Structure formats: C-alpha cells, structure tokens
C-alpha cells in the first residue's frame, strides 16, 4: 500500500480532502493529514506542516497554487515518489521543481484514481 500525505487536510465532510482521506483508508492506504485546521480525518489527527515523514510514497495536494510555495521545501524534504495535483491545484512551477528533483508530478484526481484501480 502507498502511504499518502494529504496536504490541505480538513475535518469538513464537504471538502474533497476529507473524502480522499476516507477513501484512502477504505482502500487500506496509511495516511498522514497535514493542514492548518485542527481536528482529525478518518481517525488520523491533522498535523501542522513541520515533521518530515521519510516513508511517504505519494503526496496529494488539496491547496491551490497561491498557497503552495510555503510547502515547496516541505514537499522536497519529504521525498515522495509522486505528487498528485488534484483539479484546481495544478501548478507548472511546482511541477517543474518536482521533476528537477526526481519526483513525479501527476495531474489527476485522487478519488478517480482510487475508484478506477489506477492509484
């Protein structure tokens, strides 16, 4: 299973990050929730960005391009194999930075990837 770090995690059930956390858990993926909101999602506390997790396969983004620059160093230090840019999070500058650092940028929807067996 692919351990996934969710950037933009939210305890709000109407948010796609919330839905993704629950679907990832349903498909038996370990998750790490990172965001600015307090609380938990899918039984996992939401962390502030800070602790660098060294065992992350995938980061899935649920924050827009305007908020992403403050996470660039954090993402690079985490060294995931790939970063999924969910709809509305696409960012050519970050995708180029990831590519230069050997991290695969993927423009896709985490929910669709999971539901179609492509995750």
Biopython code that builds the backbone (N, CA, C, O; Angstrom):
import numpy as np
from Bio.PDB.StructureBuilder import StructureBuilder

atoms = [
    (1, "UNK", "N", (0.831, -1.187, 0.000)),
    (1, "UNK", "CA", (0.000, 0.000, 0.000)),
    (1, "UNK", "C", (0.875, 1.250, 0.000)),
    (1, "UNK", "O", (1.997, 1.244, 0.508)),
    (2, "UNK", "N", (0.346, 2.304, -0.572)),
    (2, "UNK", "CA", (1.100, 3.539, -0.746)),
    (2, "UNK", "C", (0.753, 4.531, 0.348)),
    (2, "UNK", "O", (-0.353, 5.072, 0.376)),
    (3, "UNK", "N", (1.711, 4.774, 1.263)),
    (3, "UNK", "CA", (1.477, 5.754, 2.327)),
    (3, "UNK", "C", (1.358, 7.128, 1.692)),
    (3, "UNK", "O", (2.220, 7.555, 0.924)),
    (4, "UNK", "N", (0.275, 7.807, 2.029)),
    (4, "UNK", "CA", (-0.069, 9.065, 1.365)),
    (4, "UNK", "C", (-0.175, 10.195, 2.367)),
    (4, "UNK", "O", (-0.820, 10.069, 3.408)),
    (5, "UNK", "N", (0.473, 11.306, 2.033)),
    (5, "UNK", "CA", (0.395, 12.523, 2.827)),
    (5, "UNK", "C", (-0.572, 13.461, 2.125)),
    (5, "UNK", "O", (-0.393, 13.781, 0.949)),
    (6, "UNK", "N", (-1.584, 13.897, 2.836)),
    (6, "UNK", "CA", (-2.610, 14.772, 2.288)),
    (6, "UNK", "C", (-2.312, 16.195, 2.747)),
    (6, "UNK", "O", (-2.400, 16.497, 3.937)),
    (7, "UNK", "N", (-1.959, 17.071, 1.801)),
    (7, "UNK", "CA", (-1.731, 18.476, 2.136)),
    (7, "UNK", "C", (-3.016, 19.237, 1.852)),
    (7, "UNK", "O", (-3.514, 19.260, 0.727)),
    (8, "UNK", "N", (-3.541, 19.863, 2.908)),
    (8, "UNK", "CA", (-4.817, 20.550, 2.813)),
    (8, "UNK", "C", (-5.920, 19.756, 3.488)),
    (8, "UNK", "O", (-7.103, 19.962, 3.219)),
    (9, "UNK", "N", (-5.516, 18.834, 4.377)),
    (9, "UNK", "CA", (-6.492, 18.011, 5.103)),
    (9, "UNK", "C", (-7.464, 18.906, 5.863)),
    (9, "UNK", "O", (-7.084, 19.947, 6.398)),
    (10, "UNK", "N", (-8.718, 18.483, 5.900)),
    (10, "UNK", "CA", (-9.762, 19.265, 6.556)),
    (10, "UNK", "C", (-10.765, 18.335, 7.233)),
    (10, "UNK", "O", (-11.107, 17.283, 6.694)),
    (11, "UNK", "N", (-11.238, 18.731, 8.429)),
    (11, "UNK", "CA", (-12.269, 17.929, 9.099)),
    (11, "UNK", "C", (-13.677, 18.192, 8.550)),
    (11, "UNK", "O", (-14.652, 17.640, 9.061)),
    (12, "UNK", "N", (-13.784, 19.021, 7.527)),
    (12, "UNK", "CA", (-15.074, 19.378, 6.936)),
    (12, "UNK", "C", (-15.490, 18.299, 5.919)),
    (12, "UNK", "O", (-14.826, 18.133, 4.896)),
    (13, "UNK", "N", (-16.578, 17.569, 6.191)),
    (13, "UNK", "CA", (-17.004, 16.479, 5.305)),
    (13, "UNK", "C", (-17.339, 16.910, 3.880)),
    (13, "UNK", "O", (-17.403, 16.064, 2.988)),
    (14, "UNK", "N", (-17.551, 18.194, 3.645)),
    (14, "UNK", "CA", (-17.870, 18.650, 2.287)),
    (14, "UNK", "C", (-16.618, 18.859, 1.426)),
    (14, "UNK", "O", (-16.731, 19.075, 0.220)),
    (15, "UNK", "N", (-15.428, 18.797, 2.033)),
    (15, "UNK", "CA", (-14.176, 19.039, 1.314)),
    (15, "UNK", "C", (-13.671, 17.747, 0.654)),
    (15, "UNK", "O", (-13.821, 16.654, 1.199)),
    (16, "UNK", "N", (-13.074, 17.903, -0.524)),
    (16, "UNK", "CA", (-12.554, 16.736, -1.233)),
    (16, "UNK", "C", (-11.389, 16.079, -0.490)),
    (16, "UNK", "O", (-11.210, 14.865, -0.580)),
    (17, "UNK", "N", (-10.606, 16.858, 0.236)),
    (17, "UNK", "CA", (-9.510, 16.277, 1.019)),
    (17, "UNK", "C", (-10.063, 15.314, 2.073)),
    (17, "UNK", "O", (-9.465, 14.272, 2.339)),
    (18, "UNK", "N", (-11.188, 15.659, 2.663)),
    (18, "UNK", "CA", (-11.850, 14.798, 3.643)),
    (18, "UNK", "C", (-12.292, 13.492, 2.975)),
    (18, "UNK", "O", (-12.056, 12.400, 3.493)),
    (19, "UNK", "N", (-12.933, 13.630, 1.823)),
    (19, "UNK", "CA", (-13.407, 12.452, 1.086)),
    (19, "UNK", "C", (-12.228, 11.557, 0.674)),
    (19, "UNK", "O", (-12.315, 10.331, 0.743)),
    (20, "UNK", "N", (-11.129, 12.186, 0.246)),
    (20, "UNK", "CA", (-9.952, 11.415, -0.165)),
    (20, "UNK", "C", (-9.357, 10.654, 1.015)),
    (20, "UNK", "O", (-8.972, 9.494, 0.870)),
    (21, "UNK", "N", (-9.279, 11.291, 2.180)),
    (21, "UNK", "CA", (-8.727, 10.618, 3.360)),
    (21, "UNK", "C", (-9.526, 9.360, 3.678)),
    (21, "UNK", "O", (-8.956, 8.300, 3.937)),
    (22, "UNK", "N", (-10.846, 9.484, 3.658)),
    (22, "UNK", "CA", (-11.693, 8.322, 3.955)),
    (22, "UNK", "C", (-11.573, 7.241, 2.883)),
    (22, "UNK", "O", (-11.560, 6.052, 3.201)),
    (23, "UNK", "N", (-11.486, 7.646, 1.618)),
    (23, "UNK", "CA", (-11.373, 6.657, 0.554)),
    (23, "UNK", "C", (-10.004, 5.970, 0.601)),
    (23, "UNK", "O", (-9.915, 4.762, 0.382)),
    (24, "UNK", "N", (-8.953, 6.718, 0.880)),
    (24, "UNK", "CA", (-7.621, 6.116, 1.010)),
    (24, "UNK", "C", (-7.616, 5.067, 2.120)),
    (24, "UNK", "O", (-7.078, 3.975, 1.940)),
    (25, "UNK", "N", (-8.210, 5.393, 3.256)),
    (25, "UNK", "CA", (-8.284, 4.434, 4.365)),
    (25, "UNK", "C", (-9.124, 3.207, 3.970)),
    (25, "UNK", "O", (-8.774, 2.075, 4.305)),
    (26, "UNK", "N", (-10.223, 3.441, 3.262)),
    (26, "UNK", "CA", (-11.084, 2.339, 2.819)),
    (26, "UNK", "C", (-10.326, 1.386, 1.895)),
    (26, "UNK", "O", (-10.597, 0.185, 1.868)),
    (27, "UNK", "N", (-9.366, 1.938, 1.134)),
    (27, "UNK", "CA", (-8.546, 1.121, 0.245)),
    (27, "UNK", "C", (-7.252, 0.660, 0.934)),
    (27, "UNK", "O", (-6.311, 0.216, 0.276)),
    (28, "UNK", "N", (-7.225, 0.775, 2.262)),
    (28, "UNK", "CA", (-6.126, 0.275, 3.105)),
    (28, "UNK", "C", (-4.790, 0.996, 2.924)),
    (28, "UNK", "O", (-3.735, 0.392, 3.117)),
    (29, "UNK", "N", (-4.823, 2.260, 2.561)),
    (29, "UNK", "CA", (-3.604, 3.068, 2.489)),
    (29, "UNK", "C", (-3.431, 3.803, 3.817)),
    (29, "UNK", "O", (-4.388, 4.357, 4.357)),
    (30, "UNK", "N", (-2.203, 3.803, 4.338)),
    (30, "UNK", "CA", (-1.901, 4.636, 5.500)),
    (30, "UNK", "C", (-1.879, 6.084, 5.045)),
    (30, "UNK", "O", (-1.446, 6.382, 3.932)),
    (31, "UNK", "N", (-2.349, 6.995, 5.910)),
    (31, "UNK", "CA", (-2.362, 8.407, 5.552)),
    (31, "UNK", "C", (-1.732, 9.252, 6.641)),
    (31, "UNK", "O", (-1.688, 8.872, 7.811)),
    (32, "UNK", "N", (-1.248, 10.405, 6.222)),
    (32, "UNK", "CA", (-0.802, 11.463, 7.112)),
    (32, "UNK", "C", (-1.578, 12.696, 6.686)),
    (32, "UNK", "O", (-1.534, 13.083, 5.518)),
    (33, "UNK", "N", (-2.288, 13.317, 7.619)),
    (33, "UNK", "CA", (-3.061, 14.521, 7.333)),
    (33, "UNK", "C", (-2.249, 15.746, 7.727)),
    (33, "UNK", "O", (-1.800, 15.858, 8.868)),
    (34, "UNK", "N", (-2.060, 16.659, 6.791)),
    (34, "UNK", "CA", (-1.342, 17.902, 7.059)),
    (34, "UNK", "C", (-2.230, 19.052, 6.620)),
    (34, "UNK", "O", (-2.772, 19.054, 5.515)),
    (35, "UNK", "N", (-2.368, 20.029, 7.506)),
    (35, "UNK", "CA", (-3.197, 21.185, 7.176)),
    (35, "UNK", "C", (-3.157, 22.223, 8.264)),
    (35, "UNK", "O", (-2.433, 22.083, 9.249)),
    (36, "UNK", "N", (-3.938, 23.264, 8.083)),
    (36, "UNK", "CA", (-3.971, 24.354, 9.058)),
    (36, "UNK", "C", (-5.149, 24.222, 10.026)),
    (36, "UNK", "O", (-5.178, 24.881, 11.066)),
    (37, "UNK", "N", (-6.104, 23.383, 9.685)),
    (37, "UNK", "CA", (-7.272, 23.161, 10.551)),
    (37, "UNK", "C", (-6.917, 22.183, 11.666)),
    (37, "UNK", "O", (-6.063, 21.315, 11.487)),
    (38, "UNK", "N", (-7.569, 22.324, 12.806)),
    (38, "UNK", "CA", (-7.383, 21.368, 13.891)),
    (38, "UNK", "C", (-8.451, 20.288, 13.767)),
    (38, "UNK", "O", (-9.530, 20.512, 13.219)),
    (39, "UNK", "N", (-8.123, 19.120, 14.289)),
    (39, "UNK", "CA", (-9.087, 18.032, 14.283)),
    (39, "UNK", "C", (-8.490, 16.776, 13.709)),
    (39, "UNK", "O", (-7.271, 16.619, 13.634)),
    (40, "UNK", "N", (-9.371, 15.881, 13.303)),
    (40, "UNK", "CA", (-8.929, 14.615, 12.725)),
    (40, "UNK", "C", (-9.803, 14.284, 11.528)),
    (40, "UNK", "O", (-10.933, 14.751, 11.387)),
    (41, "UNK", "N", (-9.221, 13.457, 10.677)),
    (41, "UNK", "CA", (-9.936, 12.979, 9.497)),
    (41, "UNK", "C", (-9.628, 11.500, 9.368)),
    (41, "UNK", "O", (-8.467, 11.094, 9.413)),
    (42, "UNK", "N", (-10.658, 10.704, 9.209)),
    (42, "UNK", "CA", (-10.515, 9.252, 9.056)),
    (42, "UNK", "C", (-9.721, 8.648, 10.214)),
    (42, "UNK", "O", (-8.955, 7.702, 10.027)),
    (43, "UNK", "N", (-9.913, 9.206, 11.416)),
    (43, "UNK", "CA", (-9.250, 8.685, 12.609)),
    (43, "UNK", "C", (-7.805, 9.115, 12.779)),
    (43, "UNK", "O", (-7.128, 8.629, 13.685)),
    (44, "UNK", "N", (-7.312, 10.012, 11.933)),
    (44, "UNK", "CA", (-5.923, 10.472, 11.990)),
    (44, "UNK", "C", (-5.917, 11.978, 12.247)),
    (44, "UNK", "O", (-6.582, 12.735, 11.540)),
    (45, "UNK", "N", (-5.161, 12.410, 13.266)),
    (45, "UNK", "CA", (-5.060, 13.832, 13.594)),
    (45, "UNK", "C", (-4.458, 14.622, 12.436)),
    (45, "UNK", "O", (-3.633, 14.109, 11.680)),
    (46, "UNK", "N", (-4.881, 15.873, 12.310)),
    (46, "UNK", "CA", (-4.305, 16.776, 11.313)),
    (46, "UNK", "C", (-3.070, 17.430, 11.941)),
    (46, "UNK", "O", (-3.155, 18.062, 12.994)),
    (47, "UNK", "N", (-1.927, 17.268, 11.278)),
    (47, "UNK", "CA", (-0.661, 17.853, 11.726)),
    (47, "UNK", "C", (-0.439, 19.186, 11.020)),
    (47, "UNK", "O", (-0.931, 19.415, 9.915)),
    (48, "UNK", "N", (0.312, 20.057, 11.683)),
    (48, "UNK", "CA", (0.815, 21.249, 11.002)),
    (48, "UNK", "C", (2.009, 20.801, 10.168)),
    (48, "UNK", "O", (2.686, 19.841, 10.536)),
    (49, "UNK", "N", (2.283, 21.477, 9.050)),
    (49, "UNK", "CA", (3.472, 21.094, 8.278)),
    (49, "UNK", "C", (4.714, 21.338, 9.122)),
    (49, "UNK", "O", (4.878, 22.422, 9.683)),
    (50, "UNK", "N", (5.550, 20.389, 9.213)),
    (50, "UNK", "CA", (6.747, 20.530, 10.035)),
    (50, "UNK", "C", (7.523, 19.239, 10.086)),
    (50, "UNK", "O", (8.629, 19.149, 9.553)),
    (51, "UNK", "N", (6.945, 18.232, 10.728)),
    (51, "UNK", "CA", (7.626, 16.935, 10.805)),
    (51, "UNK", "C", (7.787, 16.371, 9.405)),
    (51, "UNK", "O", (6.826, 16.270, 8.642)),
    (52, "UNK", "N", (9.018, 16.006, 9.084)),
    (52, "UNK", "CA", (9.292, 15.429, 7.770)),
    (52, "UNK", "C", (9.130, 13.916, 7.866)),
    (52, "UNK", "O", (9.843, 13.252, 8.618)),
    (53, "UNK", "N", (8.200, 13.390, 7.110)),
    (53, "UNK", "CA", (7.960, 11.955, 7.063)),
    (53, "UNK", "C", (8.821, 11.368, 5.945)),
    (53, "UNK", "O", (8.765, 11.834, 4.807)),
    (54, "UNK", "N", (9.603, 10.364, 6.262)),
    (54, "UNK", "CA", (10.535, 9.789, 5.296)),
    (54, "UNK", "C", (9.982, 8.553, 4.579)),
    (54, "UNK", "O", (10.675, 7.961, 3.752)),
    (55, "UNK", "N", (8.761, 8.164, 4.882)),
    (55, "UNK", "CA", (8.204, 6.930, 4.319)),
    (55, "UNK", "C", (6.979, 7.180, 3.449)),
    (55, "UNK", "O", (6.099, 6.326, 3.344)),
    (56, "UNK", "N", (6.927, 8.344, 2.831)),
    (56, "UNK", "CA", (5.766, 8.726, 2.025)),
    (56, "UNK", "C", (5.971, 8.324, 0.568)),
    (56, "UNK", "O", (6.989, 8.658, -0.038)),
    (57, "UNK", "N", (5.019, 7.621, 0.024)),
    (57, "UNK", "CA", (5.037, 7.273, -1.396)),
    (57, "UNK", "C", (4.443, 8.413, -2.222)),
    (57, "UNK", "O", (5.000, 8.813, -3.245)),
    (58, "UNK", "N", (3.296, 8.931, -1.755)),
    (58, "UNK", "CA", (2.531, 9.904, -2.534)),
    (58, "UNK", "C", (2.112, 11.075, -1.658)),
    (58, "UNK", "O", (1.699, 10.896, -0.512)),
    (59, "UNK", "N", (2.223, 12.268, -2.211)),
    (59, "UNK", "CA", (1.591, 13.450, -1.617)),
    (59, "UNK", "C", (0.441, 13.820, -2.533)),
    (59, "UNK", "O", (0.613, 13.891, -3.750)),
    (60, "UNK", "N", (-0.720, 14.054, -1.965)),
    (60, "UNK", "CA", (-1.861, 14.504, -2.748)),
    (60, "UNK", "C", (-2.228, 15.909, -2.270)),
    (60, "UNK", "O", (-2.447, 16.140, -1.080)),
    (61, "UNK", "N", (-2.289, 16.844, -3.225)),
    (61, "UNK", "CA", (-2.498, 18.259, -2.905)),
    (61, "UNK", "C", (-3.964, 18.656, -2.973)),
    (61, "UNK", "O", (-4.682, 18.346, -3.924)),
    (62, "UNK", "N", (-4.379, 19.360, -1.917)),
    (62, "UNK", "CA", (-5.716, 19.951, -1.867)),
    (62, "UNK", "C", (-5.628, 21.416, -1.472)),
    (62, "UNK", "O", (-6.524, 21.946, -0.814)),
    (63, "UNK", "N", (-4.541, 22.068, -1.878)),
    (63, "UNK", "CA", (-4.404, 23.516, -1.689)),
    (63, "UNK", "C", (-4.063, 24.124, -3.049)),
    (63, "UNK", "O", (-3.363, 23.512, -3.855)),
    (64, "UNK", "N", (-4.560, 25.317, -3.289)),
    (64, "UNK", "CA", (-4.349, 25.977, -4.571)),
    (64, "UNK", "C", (-2.930, 26.484, -4.757)),
    (64, "UNK", "O", (-2.148, 26.532, -3.807)),
    (65, "UNK", "N", (-2.607, 26.860, -5.977)),
    (65, "UNK", "CA", (-1.264, 27.333, -6.302)),
    (65, "UNK", "C", (-0.790, 28.508, -5.452)),
    (65, "UNK", "O", (0.405, 28.612, -5.178)),
    (66, "UNK", "N", (-1.674, 29.379, -5.035)),
    (66, "UNK", "CA", (-1.272, 30.545, -4.241)),
    (66, "UNK", "C", (-0.698, 30.150, -2.881)),
    (66, "UNK", "O", (0.158, 30.855, -2.347)),
    (67, "UNK", "N", (-1.158, 29.037, -2.315)),
    (67, "UNK", "CA", (-0.683, 28.590, -1.006)),
    (67, "UNK", "C", (0.482, 27.601, -1.098)),
    (67, "UNK", "O", (1.135, 27.326, -0.091)),
    (68, "UNK", "N", (0.744, 27.073, -2.271)),
    (68, "UNK", "CA", (1.746, 26.018, -2.413)),
    (68, "UNK", "C", (3.188, 26.434, -2.146)),
    (68, "UNK", "O", (3.943, 25.622, -1.612)),
    (69, "UNK", "N", (3.621, 27.662, -2.488)),
    (69, "UNK", "CA", (5.038, 27.996, -2.286)),
    (69, "UNK", "C", (5.541, 27.777, -0.865)),
    (69, "UNK", "O", (6.699, 27.405, -0.674)),
    (70, "UNK", "N", (4.705, 27.996, 0.120)),
    (70, "UNK", "CA", (5.137, 27.786, 1.510)),
    (70, "UNK", "C", (5.355, 26.309, 1.839)),
    (70, "UNK", "O", (5.914, 25.988, 2.888)),
    (71, "UNK", "N", (4.924, 25.414, 0.960)),
    (71, "UNK", "CA", (5.093, 23.974, 1.153)),
    (71, "UNK", "C", (6.201, 23.374, 0.289)),
    (71, "UNK", "O", (6.519, 22.195, 0.442)),
    (72, "UNK", "N", (6.793, 24.154, -0.612)),
    (72, "UNK", "CA", (7.799, 23.609, -1.535)),
    (72, "UNK", "C", (8.910, 22.875, -0.802)),
    (72, "UNK", "O", (9.183, 21.716, -1.114)),
    (73, "UNK", "N", (9.555, 23.516, 0.160)),
    (73, "UNK", "CA", (10.666, 22.882, 0.884)),
    (73, "UNK", "C", (10.196, 21.636, 1.629)),
    (73, "UNK", "O", (10.893, 20.621, 1.655)),
    (74, "UNK", "N", (9.029, 21.717, 2.225)),
    (74, "UNK", "CA", (8.455, 20.591, 2.969)),
    (74, "UNK", "C", (8.244, 19.389, 2.043)),
    (74, "UNK", "O", (8.586, 18.259, 2.392)),
    (75, "UNK", "N", (7.679, 19.647, 0.866)),
    (75, "UNK", "CA", (7.428, 18.571, -0.095)),
    (75, "UNK", "C", (8.744, 17.951, -0.549)),
    (75, "UNK", "O", (8.876, 16.727, -0.575)),
    (76, "UNK", "N", (9.709, 18.778, -0.902)),
    (76, "UNK", "CA", (11.001, 18.268, -1.365)),
    (76, "UNK", "C", (11.716, 17.477, -0.280)),
    (76, "UNK", "O", (12.327, 16.448, -0.569)),
    (77, "UNK", "N", (11.649, 17.943, 0.967)),
    (77, "UNK", "CA", (12.307, 17.247, 2.071)),
    (77, "UNK", "C", (11.654, 15.898, 2.358)),
    (77, "UNK", "O", (12.317, 14.968, 2.816)),
    (78, "UNK", "N", (10.357, 15.796, 2.089)),
    (78, "UNK", "CA", (9.629, 14.548, 2.309)),
    (78, "UNK", "C", (10.046, 13.478, 1.294)),
    (78, "UNK", "O", (9.976, 12.285, 1.588)),
    (79, "UNK", "N", (10.470, 13.893, 0.129)),
    (79, "UNK", "CA", (10.956, 12.985, -0.921)),
    (79, "UNK", "C", (9.943, 11.902, -1.315)),
    (79, "UNK", "O", (10.261, 10.713, -1.297)),
    (80, "UNK", "N", (8.730, 12.319, -1.669)),
    (80, "UNK", "CA", (7.775, 11.309, -2.139)),
    (80, "UNK", "C", (8.165, 10.826, -3.529)),
    (80, "UNK", "O", (8.985, 11.446, -4.206)),
    (81, "UNK", "N", (7.576, 9.724, -3.940)),
    (81, "UNK", "CA", (7.803, 9.251, -5.312)),
    (81, "UNK", "C", (7.009, 10.094, -6.305)),
    (81, "UNK", "O", (7.445, 10.321, -7.433)),
    (82, "UNK", "N", (5.819, 10.563, -5.861)),
    (82, "UNK", "CA", (4.976, 11.365, -6.746)),
    (82, "UNK", "C", (4.146, 12.354, -5.939)),
    (82, "UNK", "O", (3.928, 12.186, -4.739)),
    (83, "UNK", "N", (3.693, 13.386, -6.636)),
    (83, "UNK", "CA", (2.768, 14.364, -6.069)),
    (83, "UNK", "C", (1.584, 14.453, -7.008)),
    (83, "UNK", "O", (1.739, 14.706, -8.203)),
    (84, "UNK", "N", (0.395, 14.241, -6.453)),
    (84, "UNK", "CA", (-0.829, 14.324, -7.251)),
    (84, "UNK", "C", (-1.401, 15.729, -7.123)),
    (84, "UNK", "O", (-1.672, 16.212, -6.024)),
    (85, "UNK", "N", (-1.576, 16.373, -8.276)),
    (85, "UNK", "CA", (-2.217, 17.683, -8.349)),
    (85, "UNK", "C", (-3.678, 17.442, -8.673)),
    (85, "UNK", "O", (-4.035, 17.198, -9.826)),
    (86, "UNK", "N", (-4.519, 17.510, -7.657)),
    (86, "UNK", "CA", (-5.949, 17.332, -7.855)),
    (86, "UNK", "C", (-6.508, 18.535, -8.614)),
    (86, "UNK", "O", (-5.870, 19.587, -8.638)),
    (87, "UNK", "N", (-7.683, 18.404, -9.236)),
    (87, "UNK", "CA", (-8.249, 19.517, -10.001)),
    (87, "UNK", "C", (-8.259, 20.821, -9.191)),
    (87, "UNK", "O", (-8.720, 20.863, -8.050)),
    (88, "UNK", "N", (-7.743, 21.870, -9.812)),
    (88, "UNK", "CA", (-7.666, 23.179, -9.165)),
    (88, "UNK", "C", (-6.342, 23.441, -8.461)),
    (88, "UNK", "O", (-6.094, 24.556, -8.002)),
    (89, "UNK", "N", (-5.486, 22.423, -8.371)),
    (89, "UNK", "CA", (-4.197, 22.597, -7.694)),
    (89, "UNK", "C", (-3.026, 22.594, -8.674)),
    (89, "UNK", "O", (-1.873, 22.718, -8.259)),
    (90, "UNK", "N", (-3.308, 22.454, -9.963)),
    (90, "UNK", "CA", (-2.255, 22.387, -10.965)),
    (90, "UNK", "C", (-1.353, 23.615, -10.870)),
    (90, "UNK", "O", (-1.822, 24.738, -10.688)),
    (91, "UNK", "N", (-0.029, 23.372, -10.999)),
    (91, "UNK", "CA", (0.935, 24.455, -10.819)),
    (91, "UNK", "C", (2.204, 24.092, -11.583)),
    (91, "UNK", "O", (3.008, 23.279, -11.125)),
    (92, "UNK", "N", (2.372, 24.703, -12.745)),
    (92, "UNK", "CA", (3.505, 24.380, -13.607)),
    (92, "UNK", "C", (4.841, 24.587, -12.888)),
    (92, "UNK", "O", (5.747, 23.765, -13.020)),
    (93, "UNK", "N", (4.967, 25.671, -12.133)),
    (93, "UNK", "CA", (6.223, 25.964, -11.430)),
    (93, "UNK", "C", (6.591, 24.843, -10.460)),
    (93, "UNK", "O", (7.737, 24.392, -10.441)),
    (94, "UNK", "N", (5.638, 24.397, -9.665)),
    (94, "UNK", "CA", (5.903, 23.318, -8.707)),
    (94, "UNK", "C", (6.143, 21.996, -9.448)),
    (94, "UNK", "O", (7.015, 21.219, -9.059)),
    (95, "UNK", "N", (5.383, 21.744, -10.497)),
    (95, "UNK", "CA", (5.581, 20.510, -11.264)),
    (95, "UNK", "C", (6.994, 20.449, -11.832)),
    (95, "UNK", "O", (7.626, 19.392, -11.813)),
    (96, "UNK", "N", (7.493, 21.574, -12.336)),
    (96, "UNK", "CA", (8.854, 21.640, -12.873)),
    (96, "UNK", "C", (9.882, 21.402, -11.766)),
    (96, "UNK", "O", (10.855, 20.676, -11.971)),
    (97, "UNK", "N", (9.672, 22.007, -10.601)),
    (97, "UNK", "CA", (10.564, 21.828, -9.454)),
    (97, "UNK", "C", (10.613, 20.362, -9.025)),
    (97, "UNK", "O", (11.686, 19.826, -8.746)),
    (98, "UNK", "N", (9.463, 19.726, -8.976)),
    (98, "UNK", "CA", (9.404, 18.307, -8.610)),
    (98, "UNK", "C", (10.168, 17.463, -9.623)),
    (98, "UNK", "O", (10.970, 16.604, -9.258)),
    (99, "UNK", "N", (9.910, 17.719, -10.887)),
    (99, "UNK", "CA", (10.566, 16.961, -11.957)),
    (99, "UNK", "C", (12.089, 17.088, -11.859)),
    (99, "UNK", "O", (12.808, 16.107, -12.048)),
    (100, "UNK", "N", (12.575, 18.287, -11.566)),
    (100, "UNK", "CA", (14.021, 18.514, -11.442)),
    (100, "UNK", "C", (14.610, 17.769, -10.240)),
    (100, "UNK", "O", (15.816, 17.532, -10.186)),
    (101, "UNK", "N", (13.760, 17.403, -9.281)),
    (101, "UNK", "CA", (14.211, 16.703, -8.080)),
    (101, "UNK", "C", (13.842, 15.215, -8.094)),
    (101, "UNK", "O", (13.884, 14.556, -7.055)),
    (102, "UNK", "N", (13.484, 14.690, -9.262)),
    (102, "UNK", "CA", (13.209, 13.265, -9.397)),
    (102, "UNK", "C", (11.899, 12.808, -8.790)),
    (102, "UNK", "O", (11.737, 11.629, -8.477)),
    (103, "UNK", "N", (10.958, 13.731, -8.620)),
    (103, "UNK", "CA", (9.638, 13.413, -8.070)),
    (103, "UNK", "C", (8.617, 13.563, -9.202)),
    (103, "UNK", "O", (8.577, 14.587, -9.884)),
    (104, "UNK", "N", (7.802, 12.536, -9.388)),
    (104, "UNK", "CA", (6.841, 12.547, -10.493)),
    (104, "UNK", "C", (5.636, 13.433, -10.179)),
    (104, "UNK", "O", (4.926, 13.177, -9.206)),
    (105, "UNK", "N", (5.390, 14.475, -10.987)),
    (105, "UNK", "CA", (4.155, 15.239, -10.835)),
    (105, "UNK", "C", (3.036, 14.562, -11.629)),
    (105, "UNK", "O", (3.249, 14.154, -12.770)),
    (106, "UNK", "N", (1.857, 14.443, -11.040)),
    (106, "UNK", "CA", (0.728, 13.780, -11.697)),
    (106, "UNK", "C", (-0.485, 14.696, -11.590)),
    (106, "UNK", "O", (-0.914, 15.029, -10.486)),
    (107, "UNK", "N", (-1.038, 15.103, -12.722)),
    (107, "UNK", "CA", (-2.278, 15.873, -12.717)),
    (107, "UNK", "C", (-3.424, 14.880, -12.826)),
    (107, "UNK", "O", (-3.676, 14.320, -13.892)),
    (108, "UNK", "N", (-4.111, 14.671, -11.719)),
    (108, "UNK", "CA", (-5.191, 13.680, -11.676)),
    (108, "UNK", "C", (-6.039, 13.930, -10.434)),
    (108, "UNK", "O", (-5.722, 14.789, -9.611)),
    (109, "UNK", "N", (-7.099, 13.182, -10.314)),
    (109, "UNK", "CA", (-7.963, 13.237, -9.140)),
    (109, "UNK", "C", (-7.747, 11.969, -8.313)),
    (109, "UNK", "O", (-7.954, 10.857, -8.798)),
    (110, "UNK", "N", (-7.337, 12.147, -7.083)),
    (110, "UNK", "CA", (-7.084, 11.005, -6.201)),
    (110, "UNK", "C", (-8.312, 10.098, -6.101)),
    (110, "UNK", "O", (-8.189, 8.873, -6.126)),
    (111, "UNK", "N", (-9.491, 10.704, -5.988)),
    (111, "UNK", "CA", (-10.727, 9.911, -5.861)),
    (111, "UNK", "C", (-10.955, 9.046, -7.095)),
    (111, "UNK", "O", (-11.347, 7.885, -6.980)),
    (112, "UNK", "N", (-10.710, 9.609, -8.266)),
    (112, "UNK", "CA", (-10.875, 8.847, -9.512)),
    (112, "UNK", "C", (-9.831, 7.760, -9.622)),
    (112, "UNK", "O", (-10.155, 6.631, -9.989)),
    (113, "UNK", "N", (-8.574, 8.075, -9.311)),
    (113, "UNK", "CA", (-7.523, 7.069, -9.372)),
    (113, "UNK", "C", (-7.851, 5.882, -8.480)),
    (113, "UNK", "O", (-7.688, 4.731, -8.885)),
    (114, "UNK", "N", (-8.312, 6.160, -7.271)),
    (114, "UNK", "CA", (-8.664, 5.075, -6.345)),
    (114, "UNK", "C", (-9.851, 4.270, -6.863)),
    (114, "UNK", "O", (-9.818, 3.040, -6.856)),
    (115, "UNK", "N", (-10.883, 4.948, -7.305)),
    (115, "UNK", "CA", (-12.108, 4.243, -7.699)),
    (115, "UNK", "C", (-11.947, 3.446, -8.994)),
    (115, "UNK", "O", (-12.738, 2.543, -9.268)),
    (116, "UNK", "N", (-10.922, 3.777, -9.795)),
    (116, "UNK", "CA", (-10.710, 3.043, -11.044)),
    (116, "UNK", "C", (-9.535, 2.078, -10.960)),
    (116, "UNK", "O", (-9.153, 1.479, -11.966)),
    (117, "UNK", "N", (-8.954, 1.918, -9.767)),
    (117, "UNK", "CA", (-7.862, 0.980, -9.584)),
    (117, "UNK", "C", (-6.537, 1.433, -10.174)),
    (117, "UNK", "O", (-5.653, 0.608, -10.407)),
    (118, "UNK", "N", (-6.382, 2.735, -10.421)),
    (118, "UNK", "CA", (-5.143, 3.261, -11.005)),
    (118, "UNK", "C", (-4.229, 3.912, -9.988)),
    (118, "UNK", "O", (-3.178, 4.438, -10.354)),
    (119, "UNK", "N", (-4.605, 3.888, -8.718)),
    (119, "UNK", "CA", (-3.806, 4.566, -7.695)),
    (119, "UNK", "C", (-2.471, 3.895, -7.508)),
    (119, "UNK", "O", (-1.669, 4.335, -6.684)),
]
sb = StructureBuilder()
sb.init_structure("model")
sb.init_model(0)
sb.init_chain("A")
sb.init_seg("    ")
for serial, (resi, resn, name, xyz) in enumerate(atoms, 1):
    if name == "N":
        sb.init_residue(resn, " ", resi, " ")
    sb.init_atom(name, np.array(xyz, "f"), 0.0, 1.0, " ", f" {name:<3s}", serial, name[0])
structure = sb.get_structure()
